[in-house]
Amino acid sequence: MINVFVNDETSPLRAVILGTAKGVGDVPILEDAYDPKSKEHIAAGTYPKEADMVKEMEAFANVLEKHGVKVYRPEIIENYNQIFSRDIGFVIEDKFIKPRILKDRKEEIKGIQYILEQINPDQIVTVPEEVRIEGGDVMPWKDHIFVGYSEREDFEKYIVSRTNRAGLEFLTNEFPNKKVKGFQLNKSDEVAKDNALHLDCCFQPIGENQAIIYKGGFKLEEDYNYLKDYFGEENLIHITRDEMYEMNSNVFSISPKVVVLEENFTRLAGILEEKGYTVEKIPYAEISKMEGLLRCSTLPLERAK
């Protein structure tokens, strides 16, 4: 059996599902893309090639294994994008949550079915039909669960709105011992630099009490201020609009001291190293063209209690 337990974003990682780029297939047609950054690269002829993405993901797997993490990979579904495993499930405390996501991605869960079969079925929770939620919007953080979401007007207007109020309410009811705090995000189906696809595209806790944040990703000033007050302004690392576009907040913590970054994030790497972090730098720029990065590619199953 696989033990599942996650209570935050940074405790020492023991087991994780890392997505796969194998079998991802051909470049999608523009009409089939469902985020503005992918559309941008399809139109420009710069959409990433499978071979390049496979190399990037293997570099990530190597770093995880170097730090003693058990790495699971999805079974390959040919001609199907299985890179972003974060969205098809997530763990909070000792529960594995199976969300309802975009209908175009509903087959992805089959790739990790062999893993789910090794988890106690009493610990697997499937969300109700009306609930829409993706793991990129959900961040367990100690006594909190931070959730990016959209109210009805934005959820119905934008394809890139992935978590609705029902998702927020589901987590509130499912984890009554946690403070579930929702944050409305700025959305755009056409302009990637104006789109916070998920909460982890504009915010990410690191270490013990610090966070990377892009203020412009939040629709409401009060939501940004909540995090500023919670962490303390001196513990926030602010990134720019262009850095948000390059996915600088979508890093991944192996432990409170070890953070994995895309190798081109030189400014952020310098800040983290000055603060005493061990920074593992890997190539991931091709995958970033699909508006996802390191956190998006991972589904942590177990972190230390």
C-alpha positions, 0 to 999 in steps of 0.5 A, spaced: 500 500 500 502 507 498 501 511 504 498 518 502 499 524 507 500 532 505 500 537 510 504 543 506 508 545 500 515 544 503 515 538 508 520 533 506 518 529 500 517 522 500 513 520 494 510 523 488 507 522 481 511 526 476 507 526 469 510 524 463 511 527 456 512 520 452 506 519 447 504 526 448 503 526 440 503 532 435 502 539 436 494 540 437 490 545 432 489 552 435 482 551 436 483 545 441 488 549 445 485 551 452 490 556 455 493 562 452 500 561 452 499 554 448 495 558 443 501 563 442 506 558 441 502 554 436 500 560 432 508 562 432 510 555 430 514 554 437 510 549 440 514 544 444 517 537 441 515 531 445 523 529 445 525 535 448 519 535 453 521 528 455 529 530 456 526 536 461 522 531 465 527 526 465 532 531 468 526 533 473 526 525 475 533 525 476 533 530 481 527 528 485 531 521 485 537 524 487 534 526 494 531 520 495 524 521 493 520 515 490 518 517 483 511 514 480 510 515 473 503 515 469 502 509 464 502 512 457 496 513 453 498 514 446 497 521 443 494 524 450 498 530 454 499 527 461 505 532 463 501 536 468 499 530 473 497 536 479 491 537 476 488 530 476 488 529 483 491 532 490 493 529 497 490 533 503 492 530 510 491 523 508 486 523 503 487 523 495 482 527 492 479 526 485 477 532 482 472 533 476 476 537 471 476 539 463 472 534 459 478 534 454 482 531 460 478 526 463 482 520 460 488 522 464 486 519 471 487 512 467 494 513 467 495 513 474 489 508 476 495 503 478 497 507 483 490 509 486 489 501 486 495 501 491 491 507 496 486 505 501 480 506 498 477 509 504 482 515 503 480 516 496 475 522 495 471 523 489 468 530 488 461 531 487 458 532 480 457 540 480 464 541 483 470 543 479 477 544 482 484 542 479 490 541 483 494 547 481 489 551 485 489 548 491 495 549 496 495 545 503 499 550 508 499 548 515 492 550 518 490 553 511 488 550 505 489 556 500 485 555 494 484 559 487 477 560 484 473 564 480 466 566 482 460 564 477 461 570 472 468 569 471 467 561 471 462 561 466 466 566 461 473 564 461 475 557 459 482 558 463 477 558 470 478 551 473 475 552 480 469 554 482 465 556 488 463 549 489 470 547 489 471 552 495 465 549 499 467 542 498 474 543 501 471 547 506 466 541 508 471 536 507 476 539 511 473 542 517 479 543 521 482 547 516 481 554 514 480 554 507 481 561 504 479 562 497 483 567 492 479 570 486 484 570 480 485 574 474 483 570 468 484 571 460 483 566 455 487 570 450 493 574 453 498 569 457 501 575 461 494 577 464 492 570 466 493 566 472 491 559 470 492 557 477 493 559 484 500 556 483 501 561 477 502 567 481 503 564 488 507 559 492 510 558 499 517 556 500 521 554 506 518 555 513 514 561 512 516 565 505 512 565 499 513 567 491 508 572 489 505 576 483 500 581 486 497 582 479 495 575 479 490 576 484 483 580 482 482 583 489 487 587 493 484 584 499 486 577 497 493 579 496 493 583 502 491 577 506 497 573 504 502 579 505 499 579 512 499 572 513 506 571 511 509 578 513 511 583 507 519 581 509 517 574 507 514 575 500 519 575 494 515 579 489 516 577 481 514 581 475 509 580 470 514 577 465 516 573 470 509 570 472 509 569 464 515 565 465 512 561 471 517 563 476 512 562 482 511 555 479 517 552 483 517 545 487 520 544 494 523 537 495 524 540 502 524 546 506 531 547 504 531 544 497 527 548 491 527 546 484 527 551 479 527 552 471 535 554 469 533 560 466 530 563 473 537 567 474 534 573 478 530 568 483 535 563 484 540 568 486 535 571 491 533 564 494 541 562 494 542 568 498 536 566 503 540 559 504 536 555 500 539 549 496 537 551 488 536 545 483 536 548 476 533 544 471 531 545 463 524 546 463 523 552 458 519 548 453 514 545 458 513 552 460 510 554 453 504 550 455 503 554 461 505 550 466 511 548 470 514 544 475 509 544 481 504 543 475 508 536 473 507 533 480 502 530 484 505 529 491 503 523 495 507 523 501 511 528 505 513 527 512 509 529 518 
